[in-house]
Amino acid sequence: MIKRIACFVGQILHTFQWEVINGIIVAAEKEGYRVEIFSNFGTFGDNFLHTEGERNFINLPDLKKYHGIIMAPDTFDIVGAYESLCEIIERDAQCPVVSLRYKDDKWYSIVTDDTSAMEGMVEHMITEHGLKRICFMTGRMDLEDAHKRLHGYLNVMGKYGIPIENEMIFQGDYWRNKGEEAVEWFMSGSEYPEAIVCSNDFMAISVCDALINRGIQIPQDVCVSGFDCIDEAKYYNPSITGVAVDFYKMGTTAVEIIADVTAGKERDKCTYIGTRINLGGSCGCVKDMSYSMRELYSEKQNLKNAILQMAYLSVDMENCNAIEEIFQVAFKYSVFFNYKALYFCFCEREQDEYEEIGVEERFTDEVVIKAILRDDKDYVFCNERFRREDILPEKFRRGDGPLYNFPLHYKNQCIGYVVLQLERPEEINHFFTSWMLTVANYLDKVRIYNENENLMRFREQSLLDELTGLNNRRGFETVIRQKYALLTQGQKGFFIVSCDMDGLKVINDNYGHLEGDEALKAYARILKSVEKPGVYCARVGGDEFNICFEGDRKGEVDKLVDEIRRQIAEYNESKIKEYQLSASIGYAYCGKKSTLINCMKKADEIMYQEKMKKKSARSFTG
């Protein structure tokens, strides 16, 4: 029997992910496991629908079919992705589960001793460099390691009797976004910092950028340190002093835990991996530049070439009118990244399924290999059906090496997934990311063109629904994306109102589709009458309408709903038609701590609850 390990890592284009995966692969081969990596490329800007498509990587494998699961929760940059994965694991998995760099009592965990590691870094600044005004930038405080690293800083500052002012600690996000804000905060204290210790390298680099922008020299004026020793920290000038973790050993240890637990051996619920201080130029201990400029030059040239080739790829894709043509162009440009084999696996859907809300967001149980690309210049277009639980049929695999799996999607519409076979995870580069996004974009365009080319061209030019004159789905998405983006700038939240028209099928069946259109237009006129600045109405489907209501007062949105119901009742009382209008309505508030997709789903759920109550009432009275 083939033993399989599922490995979940987000944002695969980073050093930690590469080193961990390499360790997992080597140990898995030794223990007789096959490894299947499920990953994504993370979030891009404020495109929440694209983010939902990226989140879908956790739903791809059938975890009942695996003998071990390894995951790296702190690589998931999508809110709620880890919690959703945990629900799936608890529901389906019947095997050992190992969490890397994140301690969770439900699973076996492999973590660093973050407290002592940070203690060593802060003590280095005090004892080796004689510094006292040491500021600290934390990680994401929803993660345990951020608290432990902060405690390490506090412990050493207390040990040496160094007072800590409020302006000496800044809450970071483990990413590159807050360097300027952090330095501004540190500089607002009673004294300028002598050192800034950061909870990871991404933040350390952003802090260095902010200091250099102010004309502050590193390390002459301020020393800086990080944590993890990623490649960017090594090549930065000055190179970043940081805490080095043996990520490769994390990977091998994870597989060993799975093998031992499966064999009935006891393992500690939490395993600690050692660390060491890796000295660099940012604290003055190492003279830069110590690393090859030729390697940096080569990387820069590769990136310039990737940008240029992406422009050519988009131009060539514009001329494609069929899926086969897209694959031909995709294969032509696949020479700019390394792989042994690449498989496009499409979800198997009937055409009318695409018209049902939400269906396109999920993987189907049956999938189809549409195309196979091979590194020996071989390209095959095929139509091979198989069960998704297999990920890839045995006859197509090239050896027993790992499979790298990525969701293939346009926005939140699930097209399928891509399986990649290659020598090393480091071969997955930025061009592959852009290549994937471009291919998915044009696959969706071709599908739309095939459905109705002329209609789609019109819709691309207009934000309005032709029948009702309200905003269409595209227009509504544009509005709510803009409103959601403004939340980060201190703007008030807004309500998403879902209001379905009831009984459209009954009207169509009894009075004809033309009369059904008249009913839709009558309902749209009611919604149009409540539109004003801050209230945006749209027809997003057949009998489905949405409203975006600016503001954060529940009473105001209740007045809006009451006015819609009042006008519906007034229309029915006039007896203009033999039938009556009816609508089911639900709403949900979207604020700074909300995710837009969850608010839309919640509004729909409340609306459907009302619809079900009406159906139950009719059944009871009938």
N, C-alpha and C positions, 0 to 999 in steps of 0.2 A: 504494500500500500504506500502511495506517495504521501509523505508528510509535508504539510504546507504551513508557512508562517506568513501572516499578514502584518505588514509594517506601515504605520500611518505617520507621515511627516509632511508638514506644510512648507511652503516656500522653499522648494528644493535647491534653489541656486545659492546656497550658503555653506560655509566650511563645516559647521557642526553637522549638518545633515549628511554631507558627503562622507565625513570621517566615521560617523555612527553607522551609516549604511555599509561602508567597506568592512567594518568590524563584524556586522551582522552576517554579511555574505560569507566571509571566511569561516566563521564559527558554524554557520548553518551547513556549509559543505562538509565540514568535519563531523557534524552530528547527524547528517543524512536528511536535512530539511531542504525544501525548495522555498525561496523567498519571493514574495510578491509585494512590491512597494506601491502604496497608494498615496499620491501626492497632488499638489496643485502649485500655482504660481502666486497665490495670495491676492490681496485686494489691490485695485488700481483706482486712485482718485475717489470720487464720490458716486461711482456708478454702482448703486446698490443691487441692481438686477444682475450685473456681471458678478458681483460678490456672491450672490445666491447660487449662481452657476458654479463658482469655484468651491463653495461649501459642499457641493454634491459628491466630492470625492470620498467622503465618509460612507456614502450609501452604495458604493459600487460593489464591494465583495459581499458574498453570502457567508457570514462569519460562522455559520454552523459547519462549514466545510474545512475549517482550519484547526491546526493542532497547537498553535501558539499565536499570540498577538503582541506586537510591540508598538508603542506609540510615543510620540514626543509632543505633549500638549502645548508646550510653550512656543512651538513653531506654528501653531494655528493662530493666524492673525484675524480670523473672522469670529465676531462675537457669537457665542453660543455653540460653536462647532464642537468643542470638547464635550460639553454637556450632552449634545445630541449623540455624539459617538458613544459616550458612556451608556446612554439609554439603549442603543443598538447592541452593545456588548452584553449588557445585563440581560437583554431579551434573548439573544441568539447564541452567544458564545458558550462553549463547554470545554474550554481549554485554559491554560495559564495565560495571564495577561501581565505585561511588564510596562511600567510607565517610566520614561526617561526624563530626568531633570525636574520632575514634578511629583511630589509625594502625595499619594492618594491611598488611604487605608483600604480601599476596595481591591487594590491590585498590588503586585510586587513592584517596588520602586527602586530605581537606581539614581542616586543623587550625589552631589558633591557636599562636602562639609562646608557649606557656604559661610557659616559664621567664622570658623577658624581661618578659612581662606582669606576673607576680608580683613580679619584681625592682622594677618601677616602683612597685607598690603599697607594698611594704615600705619602699622608699626614700622615698616620700611621707611615711610615718609618722615616719621618722627626721629627714629634712631640713626638712619643713614644720611638723611638730608637736613636734620635739625629744624623741621617745620612744625608750626603749631596751629596756624590759621588754616585748618584743613576742612574744606567744604565737601559735602557728599550729595551725589545725585542718585536717588533710589531708582529701582525698577518699577514695574507694574505692581501695585500693592495688593492686587487680587491674587498674586502668586506668592507661595510660601518662601521661595528662595529670595525674593525681594526683602521680605521681613528679616530673614536670617542675615543677609548681607548688611542691612541697616544695623542690626544688633551687633555685628562684628565691629562696625565703625564706632558705635556708641560705647562698646566695652573698652576699646583701646583708648579712646579719648578720655573716658572716666578713669582708666588705669593710670594715665599720666597727668590727671588733674587738669585737663585742658577744657575750659568752659566752651559750651556750644550755644551760639545765638540762633534765634529763629531763622535768620537769613543764611545760615550755614547748611541747611538741608533743603533740598528741592526734590519734589516728586516727579520722576521721569516716566517714560513709557516703554523702555527697552528698544526704542527706535530712533530715527535721526531727526525727529520733528521739533524737539524742544531745546536744542543747544543754545540758541539765542536767548530764549526766555530764561533758561537756567543761569546763564552768565549774568544777565541783567539782574536777576534775583540775588546772586552771590555778591555782586558789586554794590548792591544797595545797603549792605551791612555797615557796621561801624568801621570796619577795616576791609581792605581788599584781600582776597584769598591768596595764600601762598601755594596751596595745592587744591586740586579738585579731583576727588576720587569718585569714579563712576561705576555703576553696577553692571555695565557691559560695554563692549567696544564700540557699538554703534553710537551710543550716547557720548562716549569719550571722544570719538571723531567729530561729532557735531559740536561739542564743547570747544575742541581745538579750533574748528573753523570759526566759531563765534569770537574766540579770543584773538585769533589772527586778524579778523576783520576790524578789531578795535586797536590794532597795532601793538598788542600784548605778545611778548615773546615767550615761547615754550622751549625749554624749561627755565630760561633765565629769570622770567618774571613770575610765572606760575607753572608748577608741575601738574601733570595730568596722568591719570591711570585708568585702565579699563578692566574688563573681565571676559575671558574666553579665548583671546589670542586668535582672532579670525584673520584671514588673509589681508583684508583691507587695513587692519591695524598694523600688520607687518610692513606693508608697503607705504603707509602714510609717512609724511615727513613733517615732524620727527616720528619715528616708529613708536607705537604706543606700548608703554609698560603695562602688563596685565597679568591676571591670574590664568595660568594654563591648566586646562582640564584634559585628561586623556579620553577623548570622545571615542576613539577607536576601541578602547577597552570597555567603554560603556556598551558598545554594540556587541562585542564578544560575550560580555557578562550576561547580557539580556538573553542571548540564545542558550547559554549554559544554564541559566535559571529555568528556562522552559524545558530543557532536556531533563534536568534533575527532578523537577516537580512531576513531569510526566512519568518518570521512572519510579516515583514514590519516595524520593529523597526529600528531606526537609531543607528549606532555605529560609533565611531571614526575610521578613516582609520588606525590609529596607536595607539596601546595600550602598555603602559609601565608596566613592571613587576619589583617590587622592588628587591633590593639586600642587602646583609650584608657581613661584613668581618668575615670570618671563620678562627680563629687563630690556628696556628699550630706550629710545632717545627722549621720550616725553617727560622722564624724571631726571635725565642727565647722566644716567648710568652707562649709556652706550652712545658711541659716536656714530651718527648717520652719515652717509647712506651705506648700510651694510649689505643691502640686497641688490640683486642684479637689475640695473637699469635696462638691460636688453630685454628682460622678461616684461617689465612695465611697458616698454616701447611696443613689444609684440602684442600685448593685451590691448593697448590703445589702437593699434592698427586693425586688430580684429574687430573692435567695436565700430570703428569708422567704416570698415567694409560691411559689417552687418547692417548699419543704418542705410548705406547706399543700396545694398541688395534688397532690403525691405521695400524701398521705394520702387525698385524694378518689379518685385513680386506683386505689389498692389496693382501696378500698371498692367501686368500680364493677366492677373486675375479678373480685371475689369472686362476682358474680352471673352471670358468663359460663360457659356450658356447652358452647360450640362455638368453633372457631377464628375463624369469621366474626364472632362477637360480640366476641372479643378485639380484632380489627382495628378494629371499629367504635369501641370505647372508646379504643383507642390513637390513632385518628385524631382523636377528640374532644379529646384532651389534647395533641396535637402542635402546637397553636397556641402553646404556651409555649416553642418554640424555632423558629429560622428555617431554612427549607429550600425548595428549588425542587421537588424530588421525592425520594421515599423508596421503596425497593423491598425487600420481604421475599422472600428467595430461600431456599427450603427444600431440604435434601438429599433426593434421591429414593431412598427405601428401601422394601423390602418389609417387611411387618409383622413377619415372623419374624426379620428381621435384628437387630431391637432386642434379641432374646434372646441374641445372640451377644456374648460378652465383647469389648469394645474396638471393635466396629464403630461404635457411636454416637459414638466419639471422633473420627472422621475425616470429612472432607468427601467426598462422592461425586462421581464424574465428571459425572453427570447431576443437574441441579438444576431446581427449579420456582419460578417467580415466583407467589407466593400472593396478594400484595396490593400495590397501588401507592397511595401517598398523594401528593397534589400540593398545592402552596401556594395554588392557586386554589380551594380547598375541594372539590376533586374526589377521590373515593375509589373505587377499583376492586378488587374481589375477582376473581382470575383463576386460571388453571391452565396457565401457559405453560412448556413444557419447553425446555431448551437445555443446551449444554455449559458446564460451569463455567469452562473456559479462556477463554470470552468475557466472563466476569464479569457483563456485562449485554448482552442482545441489542440490536443497533443500532437497531431500530425503537422501542425504549422510551426511548432517550436524549433528553434535552432539551439539544441543542447539543453542542459538543465540549469542554465544560468538564471539570474533573477529577471523578473518582469517588472518594468516600471509603467505604472498606469496613471493616466491623467484624464479628467473629465473633458469631453469635447462638447462645447456649448456655445450658443450665441445668447448673450445676456443670461437670463435664467432658463432658457429653452434647452433642454437636454437633447443633443443630437446623438450622443453615444460616448465612446471613450477611445483613447489611443493607447496601444500597448507598445512599449519600446524595449528592445533588447540591445544592450551595449556592453562595452568592456568595463567601464568605471562610471560612477555617478558624476564625476567631475566633467565628463564629456557633455553633459546637459548644459548648454550655454544660453545666453540671452537671446541669441538669434532663434534658437528653437522655441523659446517662449513667444516671440513675436510671430514666428512662422505658424505656430499653432493657432494663435488668436486670429490671424489673417485668414487661414484656411477655414476656420469655423464661421467667420463672418461671411465669407463668400459661399459656403455651403448653404447657409440659411438664405442668402439672397437668391441663389438658384432655385431653392425650394419655393420661395415666394413667387419668383418669375414663372415657374412651371404651373403654379396654381392659377394665377391670373395676371399675366404680365401687364396688360394695359391698366387694370384696376390698381395694381400696386404702384405703378408709376404715378398715377393720380394721387394716391394716398401719400406718397413720399413728398409731394408738392404741397400738401394741405394738412392742416391740423384740425380740420372740421369734419364732422360726420355728415355725409351727403344727405341722408334722409331727414335728420332732425335739426341740423344747423348747430348742434352743440359741439364742444370739443370732442375729437375722437380719442382712442386709446393713446395714440402717439402724442397728441396734444396734452392729454391729462398727465402722462408720464413726464413730459417736459416740465409742467407746472410743479408737480410734487417733488421732482428732483431739485428744482430751484429752491423750493421752500425748505426741503430737508437740508440742503447745503447751508442755508442761512442760519440754521440752529447753532452751528459752531461759531457764529459771529454774534451770538447773544440775542438773536431774534426769538420771539415767542413761538410756541409750538402751534400745531394745527390739528384739526379733526379730519379723519377720513370717514366719509359717510357712504355706505353701500346701500343702494336702493334698487331692488329688482322689481320690475313690473310683474304682477301676478296674472296668471290666466291667459297669457298671450296665445298659447297653443289652442285653448278653447275658442278664442275669438277667431283664429285662423281656420280652425276646423269647421266652425258653424257659420261664419260670415265671409270667409275668404281672406286671402293674404293681403289684398288691397285694403280691406277694412282693418286688418292687423297693423298695417303700416300707419293708417289713420289714428289708431289707438296709441301707437308709439309716438306719433307727432303730437297728439294731445297731451300725453304725459310729459313730453319734452318741453312743450310750451309752459307747463306748470313750473318745471325746473328753471326754465329760462326766466320766468317772472321773479324768481327769488335771487337770481344772479345780481351781484353788485361788487364793488371793489372788495376783494378778500373772500369772495365766494365764487368758486369755479365749478361748473357742472359739465359732465361729459357722458356720452354714451360709449361704453367700453366693450359691449358685446351685443348680442341679439336683443335681449330684454333687460340688459344689465346697465345700470347707470351708477356713476360715482360723483361725489362732491368733495372738493377740498375747501374746508372752512377755516380761515385764519382766526386764531385766538385760542385762549386756554380756559374759557369759561363754559362749563357744561350747560348752564342755563341758557346761554345764547344759542348753542347748537340745538337744544331742545325746542327753542322758539322756531328755528328754521324747520325742523321736522314737523312741528305742529302746523306751521303754515302750509307745508306741502300736503299734509293730510286734510287740512281744511279745504284747500282748493280742489282736491280729489273729490271730497264729499259734495262740494258745491257743483262740480261738473256732473256727478251722478244724479243729484237732485234735479238738475235741469232737464234730464231725460232726453238729451240730444241723441243718444244712441240706445239701442235695445239692450246692449251689454253695459256693464259697469267697469270703471277703472279701479284697480287695486294695486297697492305696492307694499312690499315688505322692506323695512328699513333698519339698519344697524350702524353704529359708529364706534370709533375708537380714537383715543388721543395719541398723537405722536409728539413726544418731547425729546429733550437732549439724550435721555437714557434709553430711548426706544429705538428699535430697528424698524425701518419703514415697512419691510415685507411682513413683519409680525403684526403691525398695526392694521395693514390691509387684510390679513387673514382673520384677525380678531373681529373687525367690522363685518366681514363676510359671515363669520360664525354666528354673530348676534343676529344678523339679518336672516340667516337660514333658520335659526331657532324660531323667529316670528313666523316664517313661511310654513314651518312644520306645524306650529300651533294652529294656523289657519286651516291647513289640510286636515288635521285631527278634528277640529271643530266641525268642518264640513262633513267628515265621515260620521261623526257622532250624530249630527242632526239629520243626515241622510239615512 
